[in-house]
Amino acid sequence: MRKADFDYLEPSKRSCDNCEFNFGYVCAGYGRRTDNGEYTYGMSMDEVKKMFTHGCDDWGISLEAFIEVEEERERNLLKNKKYRK
């Protein structure tokens, strides 16, 4: 899944912390660095987080973040449905 699949996810909520390519200590994504244009693959997560506060152009939602977002959407739908009665 790519960033376009989650346009409803506010850009301010996109980050390396909820990216599918966050492998704990290293980035496994192929975004482009802002300092030299090389790929982000293999960069330390600390460095990537400083460079891309809202995720890079290869950002994809992690499974955990996807579940959290979908559960929140479902709760909101149920709450709105409850108030419409």
PyRosetta script that sets phi, psi and omega in degrees:
from pyrosetta import init, pose_from_sequence

init()
pose = pose_from_sequence("MRKADFDYLEPSKRSCDNCEFNFGYVCAGYGRRTDNGEYTYGMSMDEVKKMFTHGCDDWGISLEAFIEVEEERERNLLKNKKYRK")
pose.set_psi(1, 144.9)
pose.set_omega(1, -178.0)
pose.set_phi(2, -117.1)
pose.set_psi(2, 172.0)
pose.set_omega(2, -178.1)
pose.set_phi(3, -52.5)
pose.set_psi(3, -38.6)
pose.set_omega(3, -178.4)
pose.set_phi(4, -63.5)
pose.set_psi(4, -26.5)
pose.set_omega(4, 178.5)
pose.set_phi(5, -69.8)
pose.set_psi(5, -16.5)
pose.set_omega(5, -176.3)
pose.set_phi(6, -127.0)
pose.set_psi(6, 45.6)
pose.set_omega(6, 177.6)
pose.set_phi(7, -60.9)
pose.set_psi(7, -27.2)
pose.set_omega(7, 179.5)
pose.set_phi(8, -72.4)
pose.set_psi(8, -15.5)
pose.set_omega(8, 176.2)
pose.set_phi(9, -79.0)
pose.set_psi(9, 119.7)
pose.set_omega(9, -176.9)
pose.set_phi(10, -55.6)
pose.set_psi(10, 134.9)
pose.set_omega(10, 179.8)
pose.set_phi(11, -55.5)
pose.set_psi(11, -30.9)
pose.set_omega(11, -179.8)
pose.set_phi(12, -68.0)
pose.set_psi(12, -18.3)
pose.set_omega(12, 178.8)
pose.set_phi(13, -91.2)
pose.set_psi(13, -8.3)
pose.set_omega(13, 177.2)
pose.set_phi(14, -81.8)
pose.set_psi(14, 129.7)
pose.set_omega(14, 179.8)
pose.set_phi(15, -160.1)
pose.set_psi(15, 173.2)
pose.set_omega(15, 176.5)
pose.set_phi(16, -63.9)
pose.set_psi(16, -28.0)
pose.set_omega(16, -179.1)
pose.set_phi(17, -64.0)
pose.set_psi(17, -31.1)
pose.set_omega(17, -179.0)
pose.set_phi(18, -113.5)
pose.set_psi(18, 27.6)
pose.set_omega(18, 179.8)
pose.set_phi(19, -96.6)
pose.set_psi(19, 141.5)
pose.set_omega(19, 179.4)
pose.set_phi(20, -66.2)
pose.set_psi(20, -17.3)
pose.set_omega(20, -177.4)
pose.set_phi(21, -97.2)
pose.set_psi(21, 8.1)
pose.set_omega(21, 175.5)
pose.set_phi(22, -81.8)
pose.set_psi(22, 108.4)
pose.set_omega(22, -178.9)
pose.set_phi(23, -102.7)
pose.set_psi(23, 33.5)
pose.set_omega(23, 177.3)
pose.set_phi(24, 88.4)
pose.set_psi(24, -73.7)
pose.set_omega(24, -178.3)
pose.set_phi(25, -104.2)
pose.set_psi(25, -18.7)
pose.set_omega(25, -178.8)
pose.set_phi(26, -132.2)
pose.set_psi(26, 156.2)
pose.set_omega(26, 175.7)
pose.set_phi(27, -91.9)
pose.set_psi(27, 133.0)
pose.set_omega(27, 178.6)
pose.set_phi(28, -109.6)
pose.set_psi(28, 14.1)
pose.set_omega(28, 179.4)
pose.set_phi(29, -87.2)
pose.set_psi(29, 168.2)
pose.set_omega(29, 179.2)
pose.set_phi(30, -117.2)
pose.set_psi(30, 40.2)
pose.set_omega(30, 172.8)
pose.set_phi(31, -71.9)
pose.set_psi(31, 171.3)
pose.set_omega(31, 179.4)
pose.set_phi(32, -103.5)
pose.set_psi(32, 131.6)
pose.set_omega(32, 177.0)
pose.set_phi(33, -63.0)
pose.set_psi(33, 148.6)
pose.set_omega(33, 178.7)
pose.set_phi(34, -84.0)
pose.set_psi(34, -18.8)
pose.set_omega(34, -176.9)
pose.set_phi(35, -89.3)
pose.set_psi(35, -34.3)
pose.set_omega(35, -177.9)
pose.set_phi(36, -136.5)
pose.set_psi(36, 2.1)
pose.set_omega(36, 176.4)
pose.set_phi(37, 76.7)
pose.set_psi(37, 1.1)
pose.set_omega(37, 178.4)
pose.set_phi(38, -78.6)
pose.set_psi(38, 168.7)
pose.set_omega(38, 179.3)
pose.set_phi(39, -68.5)
pose.set_psi(39, 152.9)
pose.set_omega(39, 178.1)
pose.set_phi(40, -81.8)
pose.set_psi(40, -11.9)
pose.set_omega(40, -176.6)
pose.set_phi(41, -53.2)
pose.set_psi(41, 124.8)
pose.set_omega(41, 177.6)
pose.set_phi(42, 90.4)
pose.set_psi(42, -6.3)
pose.set_omega(42, 177.7)
pose.set_phi(43, -68.7)
pose.set_psi(43, 153.7)
pose.set_omega(43, 175.5)
pose.set_phi(44, -69.6)
pose.set_psi(44, 145.5)
pose.set_omega(44, -178.5)
pose.set_phi(45, -63.3)
pose.set_psi(45, -33.0)
pose.set_omega(45, 178.2)
pose.set_phi(46, -61.0)
pose.set_psi(46, -45.0)
pose.set_omega(46, -179.5)
pose.set_phi(47, -67.2)
pose.set_psi(47, -42.1)
pose.set_omega(47, -179.0)
pose.set_phi(48, -65.3)
pose.set_psi(48, -42.1)
pose.set_omega(48, -179.4)
pose.set_phi(49, -61.9)
pose.set_psi(49, -36.2)
pose.set_omega(49, 177.7)
pose.set_phi(50, -70.0)
pose.set_psi(50, -36.8)
pose.set_omega(50, -176.4)
pose.set_phi(51, -76.7)
pose.set_psi(51, -35.9)
pose.set_omega(51, -175.5)
pose.set_phi(52, -126.7)
pose.set_psi(52, 89.6)
pose.set_omega(52, -178.5)
pose.set_phi(53, -70.8)
pose.set_psi(53, -23.0)
pose.set_omega(53, 179.4)
pose.set_phi(54, -120.0)
pose.set_psi(54, 30.8)
pose.set_omega(54, 179.5)
pose.set_phi(55, 80.5)
pose.set_psi(55, 153.2)
pose.set_omega(55, 179.2)
pose.set_phi(56, -90.8)
pose.set_psi(56, -175.2)
pose.set_omega(56, -177.7)
pose.set_phi(57, -73.5)
pose.set_psi(57, -5.7)
pose.set_omega(57, 176.2)
pose.set_phi(58, -104.7)
pose.set_psi(58, 9.5)
pose.set_omega(58, -177.8)
pose.set_phi(59, -57.9)
pose.set_psi(59, 135.6)
pose.set_omega(59, 173.0)
pose.set_phi(60, -138.9)
pose.set_psi(60, 142.3)
pose.set_omega(60, -175.0)
pose.set_phi(61, -69.0)
pose.set_psi(61, 137.6)
pose.set_omega(61, 177.8)
pose.set_phi(62, -76.3)
pose.set_psi(62, 162.1)
pose.set_omega(62, 179.7)
pose.set_phi(63, -59.8)
pose.set_psi(63, -45.2)
pose.set_omega(63, -179.1)
pose.set_phi(64, -60.7)
pose.set_psi(64, -44.8)
pose.set_omega(64, 179.4)
pose.set_phi(65, -66.8)
pose.set_psi(65, -38.0)
pose.set_omega(65, 178.3)
pose.set_phi(66, -60.8)
pose.set_psi(66, -47.0)
pose.set_omega(66, 179.6)
pose.set_phi(67, -61.1)
pose.set_psi(67, -44.1)
pose.set_omega(67, 179.9)
pose.set_phi(68, -61.1)
pose.set_psi(68, -45.6)
pose.set_omega(68, -179.9)
pose.set_phi(69, -64.4)
pose.set_psi(69, -44.9)
pose.set_omega(69, -178.9)
pose.set_phi(70, -67.3)
pose.set_psi(70, -37.6)
pose.set_omega(70, 176.8)
pose.set_phi(71, -65.6)
pose.set_psi(71, -39.1)
pose.set_omega(71, 177.3)
pose.set_phi(72, -65.0)
pose.set_psi(72, -42.2)
pose.set_omega(72, 177.3)
pose.set_phi(73, -61.9)
pose.set_psi(73, -41.7)
pose.set_omega(73, 179.8)
pose.set_phi(74, -64.5)
pose.set_psi(74, -43.2)
pose.set_omega(74, 177.8)
pose.set_phi(75, -60.3)
pose.set_psi(75, -42.8)
pose.set_omega(75, 179.6)
pose.set_phi(76, -65.3)
pose.set_psi(76, -40.4)
pose.set_omega(76, 177.8)
pose.set_phi(77, -63.2)
pose.set_psi(77, -44.1)
pose.set_omega(77, 179.1)
pose.set_phi(78, -65.1)
pose.set_psi(78, -38.9)
pose.set_omega(78, 179.0)
pose.set_phi(79, -65.2)
pose.set_psi(79, -44.8)
pose.set_omega(79, 179.2)
pose.set_phi(80, -64.8)
pose.set_psi(80, -38.7)
pose.set_omega(80, 178.5)
pose.set_phi(81, -64.3)
pose.set_psi(81, -39.4)
pose.set_omega(81, 179.3)
pose.set_phi(82, -62.5)
pose.set_psi(82, -41.7)
pose.set_omega(82, -177.2)
pose.set_phi(83, -76.4)
pose.set_psi(83, -17.0)
pose.set_omega(83, -179.8)
pose.set_phi(84, -79.4)
pose.set_psi(84, -17.3)
pose.set_omega(84, -177.7)
pose.set_phi(85, -72.0)
pose.dump_pdb("model.pdb")
